[in-house]
Amino acid sequence: MPVSSKKKEYDPILSRLTDQEGEALCARLRQELIADVAQTGGHLASNLGVVELTVALHRVFDTSVDRLVFDVGHQCYTHKLLTGRREQMPTLRQYGGLAGFPKPRESVHDSFIAGHASNSVAVALGMARARDVLGEHYKVIALLGDGALTGGLAYEGLSNAGECGQQILVILNDNGMSITPNVGAVADHLAKQRLKPQYLTFKKHYRRIMNATAMGRAVYRVTHQIKQALKQTLLPCSMFEDMGFRYLGPVDGHNLSQLTKLLRYAKDINEPIFLHVKTVKGKGFLPAEENPDAFHGVAPFDPLTGKAKSQGKDNFSAVFGRTLTRLAGRDKRVCAITAAMVSGTGLDRFVQKYPDRFFDVGIAEGCAVSMAAGMAKQGAIPVFAVYSTFLQRSYDMLLHDVAIENLHVVLCVDRAGLVGDDGETHHGLFDVAYLDTIPNMTVLSPSSFAELEVMLERALFHIEGPVAVRYPRGGEGNYIGTGGGEPATILQTGSDVTLVSYGKSINDILEAAGLLEAQGVQAEVVKLNQIIPLDSQLVEQSVRKTGALLVVEEQSARGCVGRRLAARLELAGISAAISLVNCGEDFVSHGATDLLKRDLSLDSAGIVQKALEVLGRG
């Protein structure tokens, strides 16, 4: 995005508000957030916690020019309200509506897409370096929160940003992590004194005056060294200062006036600044304040009571958690690992029953896989429950720490396939492709709850080496299979076309087979239970008979099972009309899953049309 090459004084409407008017605006924004998310669902608690901070940022910076990089990005709702998207908020996370994360295609005010954690400082550093190389003038801000500092990438970014000496402002939205220890009343008093506007103003003027002459600069160096020595004697050594940042804080993240003053002060300093802001997750909505984890990501709810509008049904994550807990009772070697996703992956019950065998590494998927490798090497059976989109972050560890020694690490890959409202950054469309490149890897794909139970037991106790069990978000469909022990199975015989799928998509091709039968087309349905390594024997036998193949999968076209099957048929010398129905070569946007499947021809109607086309009847 092009930015101004000349320094621009920012004077938006927000900068002219009084503190009292700004506080009134914050109250109104908080009520609008509650009302909007109550209708659409989304990330509520994290957004309520940054209302004052976001308003303060917009009072000081021009985000159409200055670069504000969010981390993770689900804190951006207030930012969207303040940047011309207020009228669109009822479409939040809806098909064709506003994204739930920053989206540069959506607004010039969104500097970078953000759906995974811990990368904001590195991204912001890249922007700052590009700015200085190109001789441009704008400010760069990285806003971290929700545990981003548990990810190693955050420290890699901080290490480089602190030593660069360039203008970059890193803001930590600390809503519960213990970053700096309490060292008593003296430290608290000194922290408060350092943040007083009078002190900050005096410090800025003193530095400017002393830098005007050689003697002044010499005196400043001496006094600065004395001050640093005293501070290190009376205060704990700040990790961020050791990295090269000027540390400010901690400051009350709900004090709009003080936040604004500090940001204006930081804006004028041409060096790395680390601003530590203390906030309350869920601020202003009692149900969210009392239970912030439950209101981190929510379905539509009653804005008065906070209660969900519809009762949650059983889902694959919950079935996985129950089954793993039961199987752990059989064998004390079974351990569970998560990367800051206890509830999301269904491990709540396991934590309660076997706390000594449960490990949460934070937002550090690479660490989780390497740790699992160490556990497996020493005889444990580690089970890493992780969303497909987040498992991507540990590809190197899967290769080098797990596969080379053929270690028995079990990956339970949640949210495989289309996930809907969170969009591009969260769809699980790539794990089939990248897991297929891992030597010794076995991948199982259940289509029902019962099959998940069977396959998880197989993965734990009957398969050697690394193994993944991948399953979708939400509940099961009409197909209630109880098998899963064989690589593939024929669910319905036919003579005209072979329909192949795996996972929950089997429901769509079974429905499509019924619709095709009504049109005089006899479809043979082959269900794959194991997709890596791929056993194509049943598919080859079926296609020799039908002469036509349609492979349906919620997976990127790159590295999909359909391409592998087509290659197997070619190598076997089997001539057939082939069509692959998948999620295509590009990323898939957000929206309700049924609407996305319709657009991608992955629903039963689309499958019928594709089948007729491959048969030359479309």
N, C-alpha and C positions, 0 to 999 in steps of 0.2 A: 504494500500500500504506500503510495507516495506521501511524504510528509513535508512540512514546510522547511525550507533551508534557511530561513531567517527566524531569529528569536521572536516569539510572539507573547505578548502580555495577555493573560487569560482573564476575562472579566465576564463570566457567565452570570445568569440570574442568581444561581445558587451562591455565588461569591458575595452578592450584595445583600443576602438575607442576614438579619440579626440572629444572634444565637437563639433567642426566644422563638423567632420564626422558624429557624432550623429545627429546633426541638419539636415544634408543632408538626412540621413536615415529617419528621421521623415517626411520630405517633400515627399520622395518617398512612404513611407507607407500610407500617407494621400491620395495620388493620387491613389494608388492601392485600398484602401478602397472604394473610390468614384466609381472607375471603376467596382469593384466586386459587390457592392451592387446595382449599377445601373442595373446590369444584373439579379441578383437573388432576389432583394428586401431584406429587413431586417432592423435592427436598425442602422441608420446611424449617426444621430447627436450626440448621446451619445458616440459612438466610436471615432468620429473625435475629441471630446473634451479631450480624454485621451491618445492620441498618445504619447506625450512627457512623460507623467507620466508612461506609460507602458514601454517605452524604458528605462527610468531611473530605473525602478524596475528591469528590466532584466540586466542592467549594474551592479547592486549591489547584486542581489539575484539569486540563482540557483533554479528555480521553479520545477526542477525534484526532489529536496530534500526539500528545503524550501517550506512552504505551503502558497500559495496565494489564499485566499478565496474571490471570487467576490460576490458583492451584487448590483444589482439584477443578473447580469450575462450577460446582453446584452451589456456590455462594453468590451467584451473579444476578439473582432475581431483582434485587433493589437497583443494581446497575442498569438492568434492562428497563425498569420503570422510569429511571431518570434520563434515559437516552432515546426518547421518542417511541417507545414500544408499549406504553401504558395501555392503549386501546386494544392491543393484541394479546395481553396477558391471559384473557380467557381461553386462548388457543394454545397455551403453554403445553408442550410435549404432545400435542395432538397432531394428527395427520395433516400435513400442510401448514401447520402453525409454528409458533415460536419454539425453538429448541430449548431444552433444559440446561444447556451449557453455552458458554460463549461461542459464537459462530461468526467469523469474519464476513461470510457471505451475507449475513443478516444485517450487519451494521458496521459502519466505519469505526464505531466506538469499541468493537470487539477486536482486540489486537491479535488473538491467537486462540485456536480451539483447545479446549481442555476437558479431558474426560478421565485421564489417569493422573495419579498423584506424583508429587515430588520433583517435577521437571521445571517448575516456573522460574527458579533462580537461574538455571542454565539457559533457558530460553531468553529471559530478560537480559542476561549477560551478553548473549549473542546480539540482541537488539542494540544494547549500549555500545558494543564494539563496532557494529555496522554504522551507527550514528556518528561515532568519532572518526572512523575511517573515511566516511563520506562528507565530513565537515558540516553535519546538520545539527540542529539545536532543538531537542525535545527531551523530556524527562522519561525515565523508565522505572516502573514500579512492579515488583513481584509481591503478590499477596498470597501467603501460605496459610493453610488452616486445616482443621480436621485430621490432624495426625500426619501431615505431609513430612514432618521431620523424623518420622520413623522409617522413612525410605532413604537408602544410601545415596541415591541420585541427588537428593537435596543437599547433602554435605559435599558432594563433588562440586555442585554449583556454587555453594557458599565458599568453599576453599578457593576456587578460581576467582569469584567475584570480589572477595575480600582483598586479594592481593593485586587486583588489577588497577586500583587507584582511581577508577573512572566513576562518574556519577551513576549510582544505581541505588534505589531505595527498596529494601526488603522489609516487608511488614509481616510479622508473625501474629496471626489471629489465634491467640492462646485461649482456648475455651475449656481447659481442664488438664492439659499436660503440665507436669511439673518440670519447668525448664531451669529456673534459678531457685536455689534453696533459700529458705528463710534463715537469715543469720542475725536476727535480733533487731532491736529498736534503732540502733545507730545506723545500720544499713538502710532500714526503711526510711529514716529521716533524711539521710543523704540522697536516696533515690528521689524523694519528693522535692528536695531542694534543686536537684539537677533539672527537674522538669518545670520549674517555675518560669513563667514568661519573662520576668525581670532578669533572671539569671541567664536565660538563653539570649535575650537581647544584649545584655552586657557582654556576654561571651563573643557574640558576633561582631560587635563594634570594637571590642578590645583586640580581636584577632586582625581586623582590618587596619586599625591604627598601627599596631605593632609591625605589621608586614610592610608598612610604607617605607621604612628605613632599614639599613643594614643593622644598626645598633638595636632597633626595635625587634628585628627578627631574632637576633642573638638572645635578647632578654626573654622573648616569647619561648624560645627553645628551652631555656633554663627553667622558667616557671612551669612550663608544660611538663617537664620531666619530674619536677617536684610534685606537681599535682598527681601525676600518674603513680608515683611512688606511694603517696598518701592513700590514694584510692585503692591500690592493691593491698595496702596494709589493713585498711578498714573494711574493704568489700571483697567478696570472693572474685577471683579472676574470671572475667567473662570469656567464655569460649568464643563468642562472636568477635570480641575485641582482639583476641589472639589471632583470629582469622584475618584481621585487617579492617573490620567494620568499626564505625563510630556507633556505639550502642546507646539507644535511648529507651528508657522504660524501666520497669513495666508501667503502663498507663491504663487508666480506666477506659475501656473501649466503648462505654456508653456515655461518656462525658464529651458531648459534641464540641463544646467550646475549647477544651484542652486539646482534643484531637486535632482540631483545625489549626490551632496555634503551633502545635508540634509539626504538623505537615508543612505549614508555611516556612517554619524554621528549616526543616530538612530539605525543602525544595531549593533553598539558596546555598546549600553546601555541595560543593563539587567533589564529592568523594563517596565511597560506599557507606551507606547508613543502614543500620538494623534497628527497626522500631518494633518494640515488643508491646503488643496490645492485649490486655486481658478482657475477655468477653464472656457472656453467659449464653450458652447454646439454648435456643428456644426462647430467648428474652421477650417478655411481653405477652406470652401465651402460656398460662399456667400448666396445662397438660404437657406441653412440649418442654417446659422448664423442669418439670418433675420427672419426665421420662424422655430425655433427648434422643436416646438411641431409637426408641419406637417411632419418633417423629423425624428421624433423619430422612428417610424416604417413605412417603405415605401414599396410600390410596385415598380417593375422595372421602371426606369425613364431615361430621357435623361441626361447624365452626364454633358453636356454643359449648358443646361438651367435649369435643375432640374424639368422639367415638366414630369408628369406621361406619360408612353407610351400608356396607354389605359385609357379611361374615366371610372370612377367608376360608377357602376350601383346602382340602389336602393337596399337597404338591410334591413334586419330585424331591425337592430339598429336604422337606420334613421326613419323607419316607427314607431317604438316605440317612439322615441323622438317627432315626429310630433303629434302622437296620444295623448301622455301624455300632451303635451302643449295645445292641443285642449280641453282635458277633464279638465285640470286645470282651464280653462276659465269658466267652468260650476260651479266649487266648489272651494272656496278659501281655503278649508282645505287641498287640495292636495299639497304636497310638494315633492321635488325631492332631493335625496341624492346620492352622488357618493364617491368613495374612489380613488381619483386622476385619474379618467378615464372619464372626461367630454366628450371629442370628441369620445372616443372609444365606449361609451355606447349611443351616439346619443343625448346627452343632451344640445348641443350648443344652440339650439333654445329656450329651456326652460330657460336657464340662461339669455338670452337676454330679454325675455318677462317677466319673473317673478324672478328677482334676489333676492328679499326678501324671496322667498320660495325655494331657492336652497342652498344646503349645501354640501361643499366638505370637507371631514374629513381627506384627505391625505391617505397615505397607511395604513389604520387602519380599516379594515373591521369589526372587533369586536366592535370597537367604533361606527361604522355606525349602526349596528344592535341594540346595546344598546340604542343609541340616538333615533333611530326609535321607540323603545319600549316606551321610555319616551314621545315622541311626540304623539304616538297613545293613551297612557294612558290619555293624556290631551285633546284628541278630534281631533287631526289632522289626516290626512290620509297620512302617510309617504310612499314614493315609493323609495326603494333602488335598483338602477340599478347597477348590478355587474356581472362580468364574473363568470361562473360556478366554474372555478378552484380557484378563489379568495374567493368565498363564503364559501369554505371549512374552511377558517380561523376563521369563526364566529360561528362554530357549537355550542359551549357552550352557547353563548348568545342567539341563537335561542331557545335552550331548556329552559334556566333559566329566561331570560328576556322577551321573547315573548310568548312562548307556555304555560307556567304555568298559566298566566293570560288570555290566549286566546286573545291576543291583535291583532288588525287589522293592521298588517304590511304587505305591499305588496313588494315582492321580484321580480324584473324583471331580470331573470337569462339569461344573454347573453352568446354567445359562448357555448351553450349546445351541446354536442356531439363532433365529431371529428373537430378539428380546423386546422389541416394541419401542416404548416411549423414550428411552435414553439414546437411541440412535447409533450413529456411526461408531462412536468410541466404545460401545457396549455390546453390539451384536457379536455373537460367537460364531463367526463365519470362516475362521482361518485355522482352527485347531486341527481339523482333518488333514489339511495340507502340510502343516509344519510337523505334526506328530508322525506323519508317514515318512519323514526324512530321518527320524531317530532310529538308529539300528537297535534291534532286539525289542522294539516297542510292540505291545499288543493293545488294541483299542476295541472295547465292547460298546455296543449302542443299544440300550434297552428301549422298548417302545411302551412299556407299561410299568406300573409300580411293582407288580409281581416279578417282572423280568429284572428290574433294578435290584431287587433283593437277591435273586438267583445269581446275577452277574457280579454283584459286589462280593458275595461269598466265594465265587470262582476266582475273582481277582485277588482276594486275600490269601486263599489257602490252596489253590489248584493251578495257578499260573506262575511260572518263574520269570524273573527279570522285570523290567518296568512295564506297568500296565495302567491303562486309563479306562475309566468308565465315564462316558459322556451322556448327559441327559439334559432336557430342556428346562426352561423356566415354566412354572405353573403346573397345572394338573394334567392327568392323562386324558386320552380321547376315548372313543367308543371301542377301540380294539383293546381287549384285556388279555393279552398273551401271558402265559405262565411258563414258557420255555426259556430259550436263550442259551442252552448248552451246546448247540451245534452252530457252525459258522454261518449257515443260511438255511432257510426253510421255505417251502412253497405253501402259501396260504390259500391260493385259489388256482385251479388249473384252467388253461385256455389254449387256443390254437392260433390266434390272430396276432397278438402283440404281447411282449413281455414287459411288464411294469416292475421296476426295481426301486426299492427305497430302504431306509433304515431309520431308527428312532421314531419320533412321534409322527413324522411324515407318512408313515405307513397308513395312518387313518385316512389321509387324503387320497392315496392311490386305491385303497379299498373302496372308498366312496366313488371315485372315478370309475373303477371297474364295474360297479353296479350301474352307473349311468351309461357306460359304453355297452353293456349287455342289453340295455333297453333299445340301443340303436343297432343291435345285431352284431356287435363286436365282442368276441370272446377273449378276454385279457387274462393272461397268466400273471399272478402276483408273486414275486419273489422278495422275501424279507431278509435283509442282511443283519445278522446279530453281531458278527465280528467284521469290522471294516479294515483293520490292520492287524496282522498281515491279511491280505484279501484272498479268500478262497472263492474263485470264480466258477467252480465246477457246475453248480446248479444253474447259474445264469447261462453258461455256455450250452448246457443241455437244452434249456428252454428256448434259447434263441435259434438253435439248430432246427427246432420244430416250428417256431413262429415266423422267423425271418425278420423280425422287427423288435427294436429295443428302445424303451423310454426309461431313463434314470432320473429320479426326482430326489432332490436333496437341498436342505437349507444350509448351503455352503457356497463359498466363493467358487467361481468357475475354475480358478487357478488351483490345481492340485486336487480337484474333486474326485470322488470315487467313480463317477461316470466316465471320466477320461481314462482312468486306469482300466475300467471294464472294456471300454472301446479298444484300448491297446491290446488287451488279452484276446479279444475276439479276432483282431487282425493277426496276431501271432499264431492263433490257432487255425487260421485260414477260414474263419466263419464269415461269410458275406451276409450283411444285414443292413437294413435301414435303421439308423441310430439318431436319436434326439436326446439331448441333455437339458434338463430343466433345473436351473439352480439360481443363485443370487447374482449371477453375472460377474463381470470383470471389475466393477467399480464398487465403492462403498454404498451402503443402503441407508437412507435417511430414517428419521424417527416417525413413529405413528403406530396406531393399533396394528397388531400382528396380522389380523385377518385382512386388513386393507393392504398391507405390504405384500402379503402372499398373493392377493388378487393381482396387484401390479406386476408381480414377478411370474405369474402363471403357475404358482405353487399351490393354489387351491384346487379343489376337485374340478371346477369348471375349466380352469386353465389347463389342467392335466388332460382332460377329455379332448380339448381342442388340439393340444400338442400331439396326442395319440392319433387323432384323425389325420393330422397333417403328415405324420411319419408313415401312415398307411396310404397316403395319397388321396384322402377323402376330405381334407380340410378346405 
